[in-house]
Amino acid sequence: MNPAELANEFKKFFQIATEPVAILVSDREMAGNRPKTPSLFCELVRKAAYGGESYVVTVEDLSNYSTRVVLSFDEPRYVDLYPRIKPAKTKSVLIAPLRKADIEPDIIVIVTDPAHAMLVVQALSRSLKKRFEASMSCQGSAIAGEAVAIPFMEQRPNLTLLCGGARELAGYSADELALGLPYAAFIKLMKESEKTK
């Protein structure tokens, strides 16, 4: 299946209203739609999930320093941060609805509510043949760290209950959370969903 078909099948099977969001972390500068002003990473992910918007961000496009470190645009200045992508060599990050992605992403971020996340976690546990274990602190840059960096570095799905910035500044509601899956795990999830149709 191509990315558009995968996105449609995912939304249909799990009855999730938002778009699965493709994230590609690159050590090269990619061309694409840049945010008009420096923005929060979590806000751009939300715009992709709900509004179908696509962005390529560089270090100048991110308004939050800790997110720049978490996504490996910069090394930490004084103390190390966890989670973060290491080493710091990122030049650009693609954020796009999966249906619009024209290259294979590293990570899929799913913004949803707990009831729909439960269905995804159940199918993930079956497809990966192991329990789903989440790692989170919800203390800042949660979408970047807990939904992108952990799945990227540890090559395993993760869940985040978000952080105050995501809720207060980026518009996430009280009943939303996010799942981050390596693309390979997303493909396994979709193969499992095909079996249970």
N, C-alpha and C positions, 0 to 999 in steps of 0.2 A: 504494500500500500504506500502511496505517496503521502507527504505530510498533511495535505488537505483531507484526504480520505481518513487518515488516522485521527485527525482532530474531530471530524464529523462522527466517526464511529465511537470515539471516546465520549463525546457529549451525548450522543444518542443512548449508549449503553448505560452510562452512569447518571443520566438525566441532570447534568450539571449545566447551568446557564452560562457560565463564563467560558472563555476560550482557554485551552491549555497554552501556556506561554513558553516559547522556545528561547533559551538563553545560550549564546555562544560566546565564550571568552577567548579572545584572540591576542596573540603577540604581534599582530600586524594591524595597521590602520585599515579599517573597512570603510567603504563608502556607504552612505545611507542617510536617512532623515535624522537630523540632530535636534535635540530639544532647543526651543527658542531661547531659554534662559537656563542657568544651572538649576538642576532639579534633584529631588530625592529619588534614589533608585527604586524604592518601593512604590512611589507614585507612578513611575513609568511602567512598572510591571502591572500595576492596577489598570492603567490606561490601555495596555495591551490586552489584558484579560476581559475588560468590560467594553472598551471602545474600539477594539480591533486595530489600535495604533501600533506602529513599528518605529523603533529607534535604533540608531547606532550611537553609543555614548563613548566619549573619551574622558580623560581625567578632568578636563575643563567643564564638562557637562554635569558633573556630580557636585552637589552643594554640601555634602556631608563628608568630612575628612575621614572618619572611621570607615565609611563605605569604600572610599578610594583604597584604603589599606586592605580591607576584607576582600575586595575584588582584585587585588594585586597590582593596582596602578602605582602604589607607593609602598615603601617599606615603613614599618612603624618607627616613630622617632625615639620614643623613650622606653616603652614596654611592649612586649609582644602581645598581639591580640589573637584570641581563639574564638570562633573559627576564622580562618582566612586562607585564601589561595596562596600557595608558596611555590616558587619564589616570585617576587614582584617583577613581572615582565609584561603585564597586560598593556596593550595599546588601545584596544577598543572592545566593547561588549555589544552584541546584538540582542535586542529585546523585541520579540515579535510574536503575534499569535502563531501557533504552529501551522495553521492552514496557509499562512503567508510565507513561511520559511522556505527559502530556496536552497538551503544547505543544511546538512545534518547538525542539529544542535548538540551541545554538551549536556544540558539540563532542561527538564520540563518542570515549570512551576504551575501548580494548580491552586487557584484561589477559590475557596468554597466554604461551606458551612460544615459543622461537625457531623451531621447526619450523612451528607454525601461523602465526606472524608472517610467515614466509617466503611462505606461500601468500597472505596478505593483501597483502603488498608486491608480489608478482607481479601480482595482479589490479589493484591500485591503479596500477601502472605502465602496464598495458594501458588501464585506463579513463581515466587522466589523460594518456596518450600522452607520458609523460616519465619519466625515471629518478627513483627515490625517493632523496632526499638527507636524511639525518638531521643534526640539530644538537643536541649534548648535551655536558654536562660532568659529569653525574652527581654533583654536589657538594652538593645540598640542594634540598628542595622540588621534586624532579624531576617528580613527577606534575603538580603545579600549574604548574611552569614549562615543562617540555619536552613534556608531553602535553596541556596546556591553553593556556597563554599563547602559545607559538609558533604553534600552529594558529589560535588566535583572532586574533592580531595580524597574522600573515603570510598567513593564509588558505591554508595548505598543511599536508599531513599531516606528522607528525614521530614519531620513535621515541625512547624513552628506555630505558636499561639500569637505570634507577632510581637511588636514592641509598642511603647507609648507613642513614638514618633509616627509609626505607620497608622495608628488609630487617630491621633490628634492632628497630624499634619498632612497625611496622604489620603485620608478619607475612608480607611477601612472601618467597617462597622463592628459592633460588639460581637456579632455572631460569625465573624469570618476568621479563617485561619489559612495557612498555606502548606502545601506539600511540595517538596522538591525531589525529583527523581532523575537519576542519570538516564540518558536517552535509552540505553540498553535495557534498563529496568522498565521503562515505559513501553518498549516494544514487547517485552515478556508479558507485561500487564495486558496489553491489547490481544496478544495470542491467547492468554487465559480467558479473556472475556469472549473471544470467538468460540471457545469450547463450551461455554455455559449459555450460549444463546438459545 
